Amino acid sequence: MPFTMQNKKQNTEFGRCEKHAKYEYKKLSYTETYEVLQVLRQDRFFCDIKLKADDNKIVIAQKVVLASASPYFHSMFTNFSERNHDVVVMREIDSTALQLLVNFVYSGKIVITEEIVQDLLPASNLLQLQEVKEACCDFFQSQLGPTNCIAAYAIADLHSCSKLLKSSELYIQQHFSEAVGGDEFLSLSSEQVIQLIASDKLTVPSEEKVFESVIRWVKYESGSRKLILPELMEHVRLPLTSKDFLLKK
């Protein structure tokens, strides 16, 4: 059949759409946009805020970008007087950690190392950058060992890192004899010590090790801790210790 204009019209004509039909396109990645913003920041274009760390080092940025990524900055730049400031003092934040976190806001990438993680975790927690906080906790968890598990446990408890708190607590309980030998154990609170020794998951060669650890913890600050000794001893399974050990101690 010869090709006619009528056939062409039939082949190209689009049918009538439904009354409320629509097609929404959503860009999956804003990488390109943030790369441009990072370049603008590095060239000091449109930078309207200077963040001053405790050591007086300055990190420059754009308020709108910080507010878009951090609930802390969003609140600061919309609800408080800092919205009209061009310099904000960031109390108790290490300047290196602050620089890394601002770079993360712009790039979505961060490298966590042993040297910086202890400053990065509290800073990310303060700025409410949850992804970085969780990444720091994952780093601690991947490095758990007898010499650092107590420190990881205390850090997790301080900054409400529930996943790290559970894993470090379990690690201490399973490696109790090795874990409590360092000075970090002596800095735990009485509540934390009780939480560890009262668990049914506690693994020790003998209950005598638990007794000795409790006494060592009390003696470290005997003036204030000796009053807590009876409460601690409630969680030491004395019937599992030998008679000779009890008589000797």
CORDA-V837077 format. One record per residue. N is the residue number from 1. PHI is phi as a letter, one per 20 degrees, with the letter a starting at -180 (* if undefined). OMEGA is omega as a letter, one per 20 degrees, with the letter a starting at -180 (NA if undefined). D_LAST is the distance of its C-alpha to the last C-alpha in Angstrom with 1 decimal. Layout:
N_PHI_OMEGA_D_LAST ; N_PHI_OMEGA_D_LAST
This chain:
1_*_a_109.4 ; 2_f_r_110.1 ; 3_f_a_107.4 ; 4_d_r_108.5 ; 5_f_r_107.3 ; 6_f_r_106.7 ; 7_f_a_104.4 ; 8_f_r_102.5 ; 9_f_a_102.1 ; 10_f_a_100.7 ; 11_f_a_98.2 ; 12_d_a_96.8 ; 13_f_a_96.9 ; 14_e_a_93.5 ; 15_f_a_93.1 ; 16_f_r_92.5 ; 17_f_r_88.8 ; 18_f_a_87.1 ; 19_g_a_87.4 ; 20_d_a_83.8 ; 21_f_r_83.0 ; 22_b_r_80.9 ; 23_c_a_79.1 ; 24_d_r_76.0 ; 25_d_r_75.0 ; 26_c_r_71.5 ; 27_f_a_70.5 ; 28_f_a_67.3 ; 29_c_r_66.1 ; 30_d_a_66.5 ; 31_g_a_65.5 ; 32_f_a_68.9 ; 33_f_a_68.9 ; 34_f_r_65.5 ; 35_f_r_66.5 ; 36_f_r_69.5 ; 37_f_r_67.4 ; 38_f_r_65.0 ; 39_f_r_68.0 ; 40_f_r_69.4 ; 41_f_a_66.1 ; 42_f_r_65.9 ; 43_e_r_69.5 ; 44_m_r_68.7 ; 45_e_r_71.1 ; 46_m_r_70.4 ; 47_e_a_67.1 ; 48_c_r_66.6 ; 49_b_r_62.9 ; 50_d_r_60.8 ; 51_e_a_57.0 ; 52_d_a_55.4 ; 53_e_a_51.8 ; 54_f_r_49.4 ; 55_e_r_50.5 ; 56_m_r_54.2 ; 57_f_a_55.1 ; 58_d_r_57.6 ; 59_d_a_57.9 ; 60_e_a_61.3 ; 61_a_r_62.1 ; 62_d_a_64.3 ; 63_g_a_63.2 ; 64_f_r_64.6 ; 65_f_r_62.8 ; 66_f_a_59.4 ; 67_f_a_60.1 ; 68_f_a_61.1 ; 69_d_a_57.8 ; 70_c_r_55.1 ; 71_g_r_54.8 ; 72_f_a_53.3 ; 73_f_r_56.4 ; 74_g_r_58.7 ; 75_f_a_57.5 ; 76_f_a_57.6 ; 77_e_r_61.2 ; 78_d_a_62.6 ; 79_d_a_61.0 ; 80_c_a_59.9 ; 81_f_a_61.7 ; 82_f_r_60.7 ; 83_g_a_63.5 ; 84_d_a_65.8 ; 85_e_r_63.8 ; 86_d_r_64.3 ; 87_c_r_61.0 ; 88_c_r_57.6 ; 89_e_a_54.4 ; 90_e_a_51.5 ; 91_f_r_48.4 ; 92_l_r_45.1 ; 93_c_r_46.7 ; 94_f_a_46.7 ; 95_f_r_50.3 ; 96_f_r_49.8 ; 97_f_r_48.3 ; 98_f_r_51.1 ; 99_f_r_53.7 ; 100_f_a_52.3 ; 101_f_r_52.2 ; 102_f_r_55.8 ; 103_f_r_56.9 ; 104_f_r_55.3 ; 105_g_a_57.3 ; 106_e_a_60.4 ; 107_d_a_59.7 ; 108_m_a_57.2 ; 109_c_r_55.3 ; 110_b_r_52.1 ; 111_d_a_50.1 ; 112_d_r_46.3 ; 113_c_r_44.4 ; 114_f_a_40.8 ; 115_f_a_42.1 ; 116_d_a_43.5 ; 117_f_a_41.7 ; 118_f_r_39.1 ; 119_e_a_42.1 ; 120_f_a_44.3 ; 121_f_r_42.1 ; 122_f_r_41.8 ; 123_f_r_45.5 ; 124_f_r_46.7 ; 125_f_r_44.7 ; 126_f_a_46.4 ; 127_e_r_49.8 ; 128_m_r_49.3 ; 129_e_a_50.2 ; 130_f_a_48.4 ; 131_f_r_49.4 ; 132_f_r_47.9 ; 133_g_r_44.7 ; 134_f_r_44.4 ; 135_f_r_45.3 ; 136_f_r_42.6 ; 137_f_r_40.0 ; 138_f_r_41.5 ; 139_f_r_41.1 ; 140_g_a_37.4 ; 141_f_a_37.0 ; 142_f_a_38.9 ; 143_d_a_36.6 ; 144_g_r_33.2 ; 145_b_a_30.7 ; 146_g_a_27.0 ; 147_e_a_27.7 ; 148_c_a_29.7 ; 149_f_r_28.7 ; 150_f_r_26.4 ; 151_f_r_29.4 ; 152_f_r_31.8 ; 153_f_a_29.8 ; 154_f_r_29.7 ; 155_f_a_33.4 ; 156_f_r_34.4 ; 157_f_a_32.8 ; 158_f_a_34.4 ; 159_d_r_37.9 ; 160_l_r_37.8 ; 161_e_a_38.2 ; 162_f_a_37.4 ; 163_f_r_38.0 ; 164_f_r_35.9 ; 165_f_a_33.1 ; 166_f_a_33.0 ; 167_f_r_33.3 ; 168_f_r_30.6 ; 169_f_r_28.2 ; 170_f_r_28.8 ; 171_f_r_28.5 ; 172_f_a_25.1 ; 173_f_a_23.9 ; 174_e_a_25.4 ; 175_c_a_24.1 ; 176_g_a_20.8 ; 177_g_a_18.8 ; 178_f_a_21.7 ; 179_f_a_22.6 ; 180_e_a_19.5 ; 181_f_a_19.3 ; 182_e_a_22.0 ; 183_f_a_22.5 ; 184_g_a_24.4 ; 185_f_a_21.3 ; 186_f_a_20.3 ; 187_e_r_23.7 ; 188_f_r_23.6 ; 189_f_r_24.0 ; 190_f_r_21.6 ; 191_f_r_24.3 ; 192_f_r_24.3 ; 193_f_r_20.6 ; 194_f_r_20.8 ; 195_g_a_24.0 ; 196_f_a_22.3 ; 197_f_a_19.1 ; 198_e_a_21.1 ; 199_f_r_23.7 ; 200_f_a_24.6 ; 201_e_a_25.7 ; 202_f_a_22.2 ; 203_d_r_22.0 ; 204_c_r_18.8 ; 205_f_r_18.1 ; 206_b_r_15.1 ; 207_f_r_13.3 ; 208_f_r_10.1 ; 209_f_r_12.4 ; 210_f_r_13.1 ; 211_g_a_9.7 ; 212_f_r_9.3 ; 213_f_r_12.9 ; 214_f_a_12.6 ; 215_f_r_10.2 ; 216_f_r_12.6 ; 217_f_a_15.5 ; 218_f_a_14.6 ; 219_f_a_14.1 ; 220_f_r_17.5 ; 221_c_a_19.3 ; 222_f_a_16.9 ; 223_g_a_20.0 ; 224_e_a_21.3 ; 225_e_a_18.4 ; 226_f_r_15.9 ; 227_f_a_18.4 ; 228_e_a_18.2 ; 229_g_r_14.4 ; 230_g_r_15.2 ; 231_f_r_18.0 ; 232_f_a_16.0 ; 233_f_r_13.4 ; 234_f_a_16.6 ; 235_d_r_17.2 ; 236_e_a_13.9 ; 237_e_a_14.8 ; 238_g_r_11.8 ; 239_f_a_14.2 ; 240_e_r_14.5 ; 241_e_a_11.0 ; 242_f_r_10.8 ; 243_f_r_10.0 ; 244_f_a_8.6 ; 245_f_a_6.1 ; 246_f_r_5.2 ; 247_f_a_5.6 ; 248_f_a_3.8 ; 249_e_NA_0.0
